[in-house]
Amino acid sequence: MSSTVTATVVQASSVFYGTPATLDKAERFLKEAAELGSQLVVFPEAFIGGYPRGYNFADQSPRGKESFRKYHASAINVPERIFLFLSKYSFPFLKCYRF
């Protein structure tokens, strides 16, 4: 038996140091994908929280310490409200799958 899954691959950057703004962005992509009939939406690795490419967190200057503080503040723990937020959009799609 063959089945087809409609997927959307999101190629977008996060709002670095801006987890709430990144979540707003993710919500827009998820809603658009759902309107297009997607059953699976894939985001880039580290979309929430950002990827610190080019940052040197070993830098112990005040500027380096502040960069690391902001990066750490943008990190998420799973599960928490962000996981629950994303689950709200994911679970309607899960009804067609068995785990």
PDB file as gemmi writes it, atoms N, CA and C in Angstrom:
CRYST1    1.000    1.000    1.000  90.00  90.00  90.00 P 1                      
ATOM      1  N   MET A   1       0.844  -1.178   0.000  1.00  0.00           N  
ATOM      2  CA  MET A   1       0.000   0.000   0.000  1.00  0.00           C  
ATOM      3  C   MET A   1       0.888   1.239   0.000  1.00  0.00           C  
ATOM      4  N   SER A   2       0.615   2.147  -0.881  1.00  0.00           N  
ATOM      5  CA  SER A   2       1.382   3.369  -1.003  1.00  0.00           C  
ATOM      6  C   SER A   2       0.559   4.544  -0.487  1.00  0.00           C  
ATOM      7  N   SER A   3       1.215   5.462   0.189  1.00  0.00           N  
ATOM      8  CA  SER A   3       0.524   6.675   0.625  1.00  0.00           C  
ATOM      9  C   SER A   3       1.409   7.871   0.320  1.00  0.00           C  
ATOM     10  N   THR A   4       0.786   8.975   0.093  1.00  0.00           N  
ATOM     11  CA  THR A   4       1.493  10.205  -0.230  1.00  0.00           C  
ATOM     12  C   THR A   4       1.341  11.188   0.917  1.00  0.00           C  
ATOM     13  N   VAL A   5       2.423  11.831   1.267  1.00  0.00           N  
ATOM     14  CA  VAL A   5       2.415  12.860   2.301  1.00  0.00           C  
ATOM     15  C   VAL A   5       2.808  14.173   1.639  1.00  0.00           C  
ATOM     16  N   THR A   6       2.008  15.187   1.850  1.00  0.00           N  
ATOM     17  CA  THR A   6       2.327  16.508   1.334  1.00  0.00           C  
ATOM     18  C   THR A   6       3.158  17.233   2.384  1.00  0.00           C  
ATOM     19  N   ALA A   7       4.341  17.681   1.960  1.00  0.00           N  
ATOM     20  CA  ALA A   7       5.266  18.318   2.910  1.00  0.00           C  
ATOM     21  C   ALA A   7       5.649  19.712   2.436  1.00  0.00           C  
ATOM     22  N   THR A   8       5.965  20.534   3.391  1.00  0.00           N  
ATOM     23  CA  THR A   8       6.497  21.866   3.129  1.00  0.00           C  
ATOM     24  C   THR A   8       7.848  21.965   3.818  1.00  0.00           C  
ATOM     25  N   VAL A   9       8.847  22.426   3.088  1.00  0.00           N  
ATOM     26  CA  VAL A   9      10.171  22.658   3.654  1.00  0.00           C  
ATOM     27  C   VAL A   9      10.359  24.162   3.753  1.00  0.00           C  
ATOM     28  N   VAL A  10      10.544  24.645   4.953  1.00  0.00           N  
ATOM     29  CA  VAL A  10      10.713  26.078   5.187  1.00  0.00           C  
ATOM     30  C   VAL A  10      12.204  26.403   5.138  1.00  0.00           C  
ATOM     31  N   GLN A  11      12.569  27.305   4.261  1.00  0.00           N  
ATOM     32  CA  GLN A  11      13.941  27.804   4.218  1.00  0.00           C  
ATOM     33  C   GLN A  11      13.887  29.259   4.656  1.00  0.00           C  
ATOM     34  N   ALA A  12      14.107  29.461   5.927  1.00  0.00           N  
ATOM     35  CA  ALA A  12      14.024  30.800   6.495  1.00  0.00           C  
ATOM     36  C   ALA A  12      14.957  30.873   7.696  1.00  0.00           C  
ATOM     37  N   SER A  13      15.344  32.070   8.007  1.00  0.00           N  
ATOM     38  CA  SER A  13      16.181  32.265   9.189  1.00  0.00           C  
ATOM     39  C   SER A  13      15.308  32.658  10.366  1.00  0.00           C  
ATOM     40  N   SER A  14      15.846  32.416  11.547  1.00  0.00           N  
ATOM     41  CA  SER A  14      15.146  32.851  12.747  1.00  0.00           C  
ATOM     42  C   SER A  14      15.414  34.334  12.966  1.00  0.00           C  
ATOM     43  N   VAL A  15      14.709  34.903  13.911  1.00  0.00           N  
ATOM     44  CA  VAL A  15      14.995  36.272  14.336  1.00  0.00           C  
ATOM     45  C   VAL A  15      15.970  36.120  15.496  1.00  0.00           C  
ATOM     46  N   PHE A  16      17.242  36.325  15.222  1.00  0.00           N  
ATOM     47  CA  PHE A  16      18.263  36.032  16.210  1.00  0.00           C  
ATOM     48  C   PHE A  16      18.068  36.880  17.454  1.00  0.00           C  
ATOM     49  N   TYR A  17      18.178  36.255  18.600  1.00  0.00           N  
ATOM     50  CA  TYR A  17      17.920  36.860  19.913  1.00  0.00           C  
ATOM     51  C   TYR A  17      16.457  37.247  20.076  1.00  0.00           C  
ATOM     52  N   GLY A  18      15.580  36.716  19.242  1.00  0.00           N  
ATOM     53  CA  GLY A  18      14.173  37.098  19.297  1.00  0.00           C  
ATOM     54  C   GLY A  18      13.251  35.890  19.221  1.00  0.00           C  
ATOM     55  N   THR A  19      13.241  35.077  20.266  1.00  0.00           N  
ATOM     56  CA  THR A  19      12.417  33.871  20.246  1.00  0.00           C  
ATOM     57  C   THR A  19      10.934  34.190  20.033  1.00  0.00           C  
ATOM     58  N   PRO A  20      10.336  35.170  20.709  1.00  0.00           N  
ATOM     59  CA  PRO A  20       8.920  35.466  20.444  1.00  0.00           C  
ATOM     60  C   PRO A  20       8.663  35.854  18.983  1.00  0.00           C  
ATOM     61  N   ALA A  21       9.536  36.643  18.392  1.00  0.00           N  
ATOM     62  CA  ALA A  21       9.374  37.031  16.986  1.00  0.00           C  
ATOM     63  C   ALA A  21       9.566  35.833  16.063  1.00  0.00           C  
ATOM     64  N   THR A  22      10.468  34.931  16.421  1.00  0.00           N  
ATOM     65  CA  THR A  22      10.665  33.712  15.635  1.00  0.00           C  
ATOM     66  C   THR A  22       9.423  32.837  15.704  1.00  0.00           C  
ATOM     67  N   LEU A  23       8.799  32.747  16.866  1.00  0.00           N  
ATOM     68  CA  LEU A  23       7.567  31.973  16.996  1.00  0.00           C  
ATOM     69  C   LEU A  23       6.444  32.565  16.145  1.00  0.00           C  
ATOM     70  N   ASP A  24       6.364  33.884  16.087  1.00  0.00           N  
ATOM     71  CA  ASP A  24       5.373  34.530  15.222  1.00  0.00           C  
ATOM     72  C   ASP A  24       5.627  34.160  13.765  1.00  0.00           C  
ATOM     73  N   LYS A  25       6.894  34.156  13.393  1.00  0.00           N  
ATOM     74  CA  LYS A  25       7.280  33.799  12.032  1.00  0.00           C  
ATOM     75  C   LYS A  25       6.923  32.337  11.742  1.00  0.00           C  
ATOM     76  N   ALA A  26       7.210  31.441  12.694  1.00  0.00           N  
ATOM     77  CA  ALA A  26       6.879  30.025  12.529  1.00  0.00           C  
ATOM     78  C   ALA A  26       5.374  29.845  12.387  1.00  0.00           C  
ATOM     79  N   GLU A  27       4.610  30.581  13.172  1.00  0.00           N  
ATOM     80  CA  GLU A  27       3.152  30.471  13.099  1.00  0.00           C  
ATOM     81  C   GLU A  27       2.647  30.841  11.711  1.00  0.00           C  
ATOM     82  N   ARG A  28       3.192  31.898  11.129  1.00  0.00           N  
ATOM     83  CA  ARG A  28       2.786  32.299   9.780  1.00  0.00           C  
ATOM     84  C   ARG A  28       3.102  31.195   8.765  1.00  0.00           C  
ATOM     85  N   PHE A  29       4.305  30.609   8.870  1.00  0.00           N  
ATOM     86  CA  PHE A  29       4.676  29.526   7.947  1.00  0.00           C  
ATOM     87  C   PHE A  29       3.784  28.302   8.138  1.00  0.00           C  
ATOM     88  N   LEU A  30       3.484  27.953   9.384  1.00  0.00           N  
ATOM     89  CA  LEU A  30       2.651  26.784   9.660  1.00  0.00           C  
ATOM     90  C   LEU A  30       1.233  26.976   9.132  1.00  0.00           C  
ATOM     91  N   LYS A  31       0.677  28.154   9.330  1.00  0.00           N  
ATOM     92  CA  LYS A  31      -0.669  28.428   8.825  1.00  0.00           C  
ATOM     93  C   LYS A  31      -0.698  28.380   7.304  1.00  0.00           C  
ATOM     94  N   GLU A  32       0.302  28.966   6.672  1.00  0.00           N  
ATOM     95  CA  GLU A  32       0.354  28.954   5.209  1.00  0.00           C  
ATOM     96  C   GLU A  32       0.489  27.530   4.683  1.00  0.00           C  
ATOM     97  N   ALA A  33       1.337  26.743   5.322  1.00  0.00           N  
ATOM     98  CA  ALA A  33       1.519  25.350   4.899  1.00  0.00           C  
ATOM     99  C   ALA A  33       0.226  24.562   5.067  1.00  0.00           C  
ATOM    100  N   ALA A  34      -0.491  24.792   6.161  1.00  0.00           N  
ATOM    101  CA  ALA A  34      -1.762  24.097   6.389  1.00  0.00           C  
ATOM    102  C   ALA A  34      -2.783  24.479   5.318  1.00  0.00           C  
ATOM    103  N   GLU A  35      -2.808  25.756   4.959  1.00  0.00           N  
ATOM    104  CA  GLU A  35      -3.728  26.206   3.907  1.00  0.00           C  
ATOM    105  C   GLU A  35      -3.412  25.552   2.564  1.00  0.00           C  
ATOM    106  N   LEU A  36      -2.146  25.207   2.340  1.00  0.00           N  
ATOM    107  CA  LEU A  36      -1.731  24.541   1.101  1.00  0.00           C  
ATOM    108  C   LEU A  36      -1.927  23.027   1.168  1.00  0.00           C  
ATOM    109  N   GLY A  37      -2.383  22.542   2.318  1.00  0.00           N  
ATOM    110  CA  GLY A  37      -2.648  21.116   2.459  1.00  0.00           C  
ATOM    111  C   GLY A  37      -1.473  20.293   2.943  1.00  0.00           C  
ATOM    112  N   SER A  38      -0.466  20.925   3.476  1.00  0.00           N  
ATOM    113  CA  SER A  38       0.704  20.181   3.976  1.00  0.00           C  
ATOM    114  C   SER A  38       0.356  19.365   5.208  1.00  0.00           C  
ATOM    115  N   GLN A  39       0.913  18.171   5.251  1.00  0.00           N  
ATOM    116  CA  GLN A  39       0.755  17.292   6.405  1.00  0.00           C  
ATOM    117  C   GLN A  39       2.022  17.251   7.235  1.00  0.00           C  
ATOM    118  N   LEU A  40       3.104  17.751   6.679  1.00  0.00           N  
ATOM    119  CA  LEU A  40       4.399  17.761   7.356  1.00  0.00           C  
ATOM    120  C   LEU A  40       5.085  19.074   7.018  1.00  0.00           C  
ATOM    121  N   VAL A  41       5.578  19.761   8.037  1.00  0.00           N  
ATOM    122  CA  VAL A  41       6.310  21.013   7.831  1.00  0.00           C  
ATOM    123  C   VAL A  41       7.667  20.857   8.501  1.00  0.00           C  
ATOM    124  N   VAL A  42       8.722  21.118   7.738  1.00  0.00           N  
ATOM    125  CA  VAL A  42      10.085  20.946   8.235  1.00  0.00           C  
ATOM    126  C   VAL A  42      10.769  22.309   8.280  1.00  0.00           C  
ATOM    127  N   PHE A  43      11.307  22.627   9.451  1.00  0.00           N  
ATOM    128  CA  PHE A  43      12.043  23.877   9.638  1.00  0.00           C  
ATOM    129  C   PHE A  43      13.537  23.586   9.733  1.00  0.00           C  
ATOM    130  N   PRO A  44      14.367  24.600   9.503  1.00  0.00           N  
ATOM    131  CA  PRO A  44      15.809  24.392   9.649  1.00  0.00           C  
ATOM    132  C   PRO A  44      16.194  24.017  11.078  1.00  0.00           C  
ATOM    133  N   GLU A  45      17.278  23.299  11.187  1.00  0.00           N  
ATOM    134  CA  GLU A  45      17.830  22.974  12.508  1.00  0.00           C  
ATOM    135  C   GLU A  45      18.086  24.278  13.262  1.00  0.00           C  
ATOM    136  N   ALA A  46      17.744  24.290  14.514  1.00  0.00           N  
ATOM    137  CA  ALA A  46      17.962  25.444  15.398  1.00  0.00           C  
ATOM    138  C   ALA A  46      17.199  26.692  14.933  1.00  0.00           C  
ATOM    139  N   PHE A  47      16.057  26.498  14.270  1.00  0.00           N  
ATOM    140  CA  PHE A  47      15.255  27.649  13.833  1.00  0.00           C  
ATOM    141  C   PHE A  47      14.843  28.485  15.037  1.00  0.00           C  
ATOM    142  N   ILE A  48      14.371  27.827  16.089  1.00  0.00           N  
ATOM    143  CA  ILE A  48      14.021  28.552  17.304  1.00  0.00           C  
ATOM    144  C   ILE A  48      15.274  28.629  18.166  1.00  0.00           C  
ATOM    145  N   GLY A  49      15.657  29.819  18.494  1.00  0.00           N  
ATOM    146  CA  GLY A  49      16.876  30.026  19.265  1.00  0.00           C  
ATOM    147  C   GLY A  49      18.019  30.522  18.404  1.00  0.00           C  
ATOM    148  N   GLY A  50      17.981  30.182  17.145  1.00  0.00           N  
ATOM    149  CA  GLY A  50      19.007  30.653  16.220  1.00  0.00           C  
ATOM    150  C   GLY A  50      20.272  29.818  16.243  1.00  0.00           C  
ATOM    151  N   TYR A  51      21.058  30.005  15.225  1.00  0.00           N  
ATOM    152  CA  TYR A  51      22.341  29.308  15.121  1.00  0.00           C  
ATOM    153  C   TYR A  51      23.435  30.361  15.149  1.00  0.00           C  
ATOM    154  N   PRO A  52      24.343  30.272  16.103  1.00  0.00           N  
ATOM    155  CA  PRO A  52      25.321  31.355  16.309  1.00  0.00           C  
ATOM    156  C   PRO A  52      26.519  31.315  15.362  1.00  0.00           C  
ATOM    157  N   ARG A  53      26.271  31.129  14.084  1.00  0.00           N  
ATOM    158  CA  ARG A  53      27.371  31.066  13.114  1.00  0.00           C  
ATOM    159  C   ARG A  53      28.180  32.364  13.156  1.00  0.00           C  
ATOM    160  N   GLY A  54      29.466  32.208  13.299  1.00  0.00           N  
ATOM    161  CA  GLY A  54      30.344  33.363  13.313  1.00  0.00           C  
ATOM    162  C   GLY A  54      30.536  34.010  14.673  1.00  0.00           C  
ATOM    163  N   TYR A  55      29.819  33.534  15.686  1.00  0.00           N  
ATOM    164  CA  TYR A  55      29.970  34.103  17.021  1.00  0.00           C  
ATOM    165  C   TYR A  55      31.047  33.352  17.784  1.00  0.00           C  
ATOM    166  N   ASN A  56      31.813  34.085  18.557  1.00  0.00           N  
ATOM    167  CA  ASN A  56      32.878  33.498  19.365  1.00  0.00           C  
ATOM    168  C   ASN A  56      32.501  33.656  20.834  1.00  0.00           C  
ATOM    169  N   PHE A  57      31.874  32.629  21.378  1.00  0.00           N  
ATOM    170  CA  PHE A  57      31.432  32.725  22.762  1.00  0.00           C  
ATOM    171  C   PHE A  57      32.572  32.521  23.747  1.00  0.00           C  
ATOM    172  N   ALA A  58      33.763  32.233  23.251  1.00  0.00           N  
ATOM    173  CA  ALA A  58      34.933  32.166  24.132  1.00  0.00           C  
ATOM    174  C   ALA A  58      35.458  33.576  24.424  1.00  0.00           C  
ATOM    175  N   ASP A  59      34.960  34.536  23.679  1.00  0.00           N  
ATOM    176  CA  ASP A  59      35.351  35.936  23.870  1.00  0.00           C  
ATOM    177  C   ASP A  59      34.859  36.403  25.241  1.00  0.00           C  
ATOM    178  N   GLN A  60      35.784  36.722  26.129  1.00  0.00           N  
ATOM    179  CA  GLN A  60      35.432  37.110  27.498  1.00  0.00           C  
ATOM    180  C   GLN A  60      35.301  38.617  27.681  1.00  0.00           C  
ATOM    181  N   SER A  61      35.299  39.348  26.581  1.00  0.00           N  
ATOM    182  CA  SER A  61      35.101  40.798  26.683  1.00  0.00           C  
ATOM    183  C   SER A  61      33.643  41.069  27.075  1.00  0.00           C  
ATOM    184  N   PRO A  62      33.333  42.271  27.528  1.00  0.00           N  
ATOM    185  CA  PRO A  62      31.937  42.589  27.851  1.00  0.00           C  
ATOM    186  C   PRO A  62      30.996  42.340  26.664  1.00  0.00           C  
ATOM    187  N   ARG A  63      31.456  42.663  25.466  1.00  0.00           N  
ATOM    188  CA  ARG A  63      30.625  42.433  24.270  1.00  0.00           C  
ATOM    189  C   ARG A  63      30.384  40.932  24.047  1.00  0.00           C  
ATOM    190  N   GLY A  64      31.436  40.117  24.201  1.00  0.00           N  
ATOM    191  CA  GLY A  64      31.302  38.669  24.036  1.00  0.00           C  
ATOM    192  C   GLY A  64      30.386  38.068  25.085  1.00  0.00           C  
ATOM    193  N   LYS A  65      30.524  38.523  26.315  1.00  0.00           N  
ATOM    194  CA  LYS A  65      29.664  38.013  27.393  1.00  0.00           C  
ATOM    195  C   LYS A  65      28.203  38.392  27.158  1.00  0.00           C  
ATOM    196  N   GLU A  66      27.972  39.598  26.665  1.00  0.00           N  
ATOM    197  CA  GLU A  66      26.602  40.036  26.389  1.00  0.00           C  
ATOM    198  C   GLU A  66      26.004  39.225  25.238  1.00  0.00           C  
ATOM    199  N   SER A  67      26.790  38.929  24.216  1.00  0.00           N  
ATOM    200  CA  SER A  67      26.312  38.097  23.109  1.00  0.00           C  
ATOM    201  C   SER A  67      25.900  36.723  23.612  1.00  0.00           C  
ATOM    202  N   PHE A  68      26.729  36.125  24.463  1.00  0.00           N  
ATOM    203  CA  PHE A  68      26.393  34.806  24.995  1.00  0.00           C  
ATOM    204  C   PHE A  68      25.159  34.876  25.880  1.00  0.00           C  
ATOM    205  N   ARG A  69      25.022  35.921  26.682  1.00  0.00           N  
ATOM    206  CA  ARG A  69      23.849  36.069  27.543  1.00  0.00           C  
ATOM    207  C   ARG A  69      22.572  36.130  26.710  1.00  0.00           C  
ATOM    208  N   LYS A  70      22.594  36.898  25.636  1.00  0.00           N  
ATOM    209  CA  LYS A  70      21.422  37.009  24.766  1.00  0.00           C  
ATOM    210  C   LYS A  70      21.116  35.678  24.076  1.00  0.00           C  
ATOM    211  N   TYR A  71      22.165  34.990  23.634  1.00  0.00           N  
ATOM    212  CA  TYR A  71      21.975  33.687  22.980  1.00  0.00           C  
ATOM    213  C   TYR A  71      21.368  32.690  23.965  1.00  0.00           C  
ATOM    214  N   HIS A  72      21.891  32.658  25.169  1.00  0.00           N  
ATOM    215  CA  HIS A  72      21.385  31.757  26.203  1.00  0.00           C  
ATOM    216  C   HIS A  72      19.933  32.087  26.540  1.00  0.00           C  
ATOM    217  N   ALA A  73      19.602  33.364  26.610  1.00  0.00           N  
ATOM    218  CA  ALA A  73      18.238  33.784  26.928  1.00  0.00           C  
ATOM    219  C   ALA A  73      17.247  33.377  25.830  1.00  0.00           C  
ATOM    220  N   SER A  74      17.728  33.187  24.607  1.00  0.00           N  
ATOM    221  CA  SER A  74      16.864  32.791  23.498  1.00  0.00           C  
ATOM    222  C   SER A  74      16.677  31.283  23.403  1.00  0.00           C  
ATOM    223  N   ALA A  75      17.448  30.534  24.166  1.00  0.00           N  
ATOM    224  CA  ALA A  75      17.345  29.077  24.130  1.00  0.00           C  
ATOM    225  C   ALA A  75      16.018  28.629  24.735  1.00  0.00           C  
ATOM    226  N   ILE A  76      15.599  27.437  24.374  1.00  0.00           N  
ATOM    227  CA  ILE A  76      14.349  26.907  24.907  1.00  0.00           C  
ATOM    228  C   ILE A  76      14.601  25.577  25.604  1.00  0.00           C  
ATOM    229  N   ASN A  77      13.744  25.261  26.554  1.00  0.00           N  
ATOM    230  CA  ASN A  77      13.721  23.951  27.194  1.00  0.00           C  
ATOM    231  C   ASN A  77      12.503  23.211  26.664  1.00  0.00           C  
ATOM    232  N   VAL A  78      12.658  21.947  26.391  1.00  0.00           N  
ATOM    233  CA  VAL A  78      11.530  21.152  25.906  1.00  0.00           C  
ATOM    234  C   VAL A  78      11.219  20.119  26.958  1.00  0.00           C  
ATOM    235  N   PRO A  79      10.013  19.936  27.412  1.00  0.00           N  
ATOM    236  CA  PRO A  79       8.842  20.700  26.984  1.00  0.00           C  
ATOM    237  C   PRO A  79       8.662  21.971  27.814  1.00  0.00           C  
ATOM    238  N   GLU A  80       8.134  22.929  27.211  1.00  0.00           N  
ATOM    239  CA  GLU A  80       7.719  24.167  27.855  1.00  0.00           C  
ATOM    240  C   GLU A  80       6.694  24.821  26.966  1.00  0.00           C  
ATOM    241  N   ARG A  81       6.355  26.061  27.235  1.00  0.00           N  
ATOM    242  CA  ARG A  81       5.264  26.704  26.502  1.00  0.00           C  
ATOM    243  C   ARG A  81       5.520  26.764  25.001  1.00  0.00           C  
ATOM    244  N   ILE A  82       6.794  26.885  24.583  1.00  0.00           N  
ATOM    245  CA  ILE A  82       7.091  26.937  23.151  1.00  0.00           C  
ATOM    246  C   ILE A  82       6.764  25.594  22.497  1.00  0.00           C  
ATOM    247  N   PHE A  83       7.116  24.506  23.173  1.00  0.00           N  
ATOM    248  CA  PHE A  83       6.774  23.181  22.660  1.00  0.00           C  
ATOM    249  C   PHE A  83       5.259  23.034  22.557  1.00  0.00           C  
ATOM    250  N   LEU A  84       4.552  23.485  23.569  1.00  0.00           N  
ATOM    251  CA  LEU A  84       3.089  23.403  23.557  1.00  0.00           C  
ATOM    252  C   LEU A  84       2.503  24.270  22.447  1.00  0.00           C  
ATOM    253  N   PHE A  85       3.103  25.434  22.225  1.00  0.00           N  
ATOM    254  CA  PHE A  85       2.680  26.329  21.149  1.00  0.00           C  
ATOM    255  C   PHE A  85       2.806  25.624  19.800  1.00  0.00           C  
ATOM    256  N   LEU A  86       3.958  25.016  19.546  1.00  0.00           N  
ATOM    257  CA  LEU A  86       4.171  24.330  18.270  1.00  0.00           C  
ATOM    258  C   LEU A  86       3.292  23.090  18.153  1.00  0.00           C  
ATOM    259  N   SER A  87       3.065  22.415  19.259  1.00  0.00           N  
ATOM    260  CA  SER A  87       2.222  21.221  19.250  1.00  0.00           C  
ATOM    261  C   SER A  87       0.802  21.543  18.833  1.00  0.00           C  
ATOM    262  N   LYS A  88       0.352  22.720  19.194  1.00  0.00           N  
ATOM    263  CA  LYS A  88      -1.007  23.134  18.847  1.00  0.00           C  
ATOM    264  C   LYS A  88      -1.220  23.054  17.332  1.00  0.00           C  
ATOM    265  N   TYR A  89      -0.166  23.372  16.563  1.00  0.00           N  
ATOM    266  CA  TYR A  89      -0.267  23.338  15.108  1.00  0.00           C  
ATOM    267  C   TYR A  89       0.080  21.964  14.538  1.00  0.00           C  
ATOM    268  N   SER A  90       0.853  21.189  15.268  1.00  0.00           N  
ATOM    269  CA  SER A  90       1.294  19.889  14.772  1.00  0.00           C  
ATOM    270  C   SER A  90       0.268  18.798  14.976  1.00  0.00           C  
ATOM    271  N   PHE A  91      -0.393  18.769  16.117  1.00  0.00           N  
ATOM    272  CA  PHE A  91      -1.273  17.653  16.450  1.00  0.00           C  
ATOM    273  C   PHE A  91      -2.418  17.430  15.464  1.00  0.00           C  
ATOM    274  N   PRO A  92      -3.001  18.453  14.865  1.00  0.00           N  
ATOM    275  CA  PRO A  92      -4.050  18.154  13.880  1.00  0.00           C  
ATOM    276  C   PRO A  92      -3.550  17.267  12.737  1.00  0.00           C  
ATOM    277  N   PHE A  93      -2.271  17.378  12.384  1.00  0.00           N  
ATOM    278  CA  PHE A  93      -1.717  16.569  11.312  1.00  0.00           C  
ATOM    279  C   PHE A  93      -1.433  15.150  11.766  1.00  0.00           C  
ATOM    280  N   LEU A  94      -1.198  14.961  13.068  1.00  0.00           N  
ATOM    281  CA  LEU A  94      -0.815  13.642  13.573  1.00  0.00           C  
ATOM    282  C   LEU A  94      -1.953  12.639  13.552  1.00  0.00           C  
ATOM    283  N   LYS A  95      -3.183  13.099  13.417  1.00  0.00           N  
ATOM    284  CA  LYS A  95      -4.313  12.182  13.440  1.00  0.00           C  
ATOM    285  C   LYS A  95      -4.249  11.140  12.323  1.00  0.00           C  
ATOM    286  N   CYS A  96      -3.500  11.427  11.269  1.00  0.00           N  
ATOM    287  CA  CYS A  96      -3.440  10.467  10.165  1.00  0.00           C  
ATOM    288  C   CYS A  96      -2.266   9.490  10.314  1.00  0.00           C  
ATOM    289  N   TYR A  97      -1.518   9.588  11.374  1.00  0.00           N  
ATOM    290  CA  TYR A  97      -0.365   8.707  11.579  1.00  0.00           C  
ATOM    291  C   TYR A  97      -0.523   7.923  12.863  1.00  0.00           C  
ATOM    292  N   ARG A  98       0.062   6.747  12.898  1.00  0.00           N  
ATOM    293  CA  ARG A  98       0.092   5.945  14.121  1.00  0.00           C  
ATOM    294  C   ARG A  98       1.524   5.861  14.595  1.00  0.00           C  
ATOM    295  N   PHE A  99       1.716   6.075  15.880  1.00  0.00           N  
ATOM    296  CA  PHE A  99       3.056   5.989  16.460  1.00  0.00           C  
ATOM    297  C   PHE A  99       3.099   4.850  17.421  1.00  0.00           C  
TER     298      PHE A  99                                                      
END                                                                             
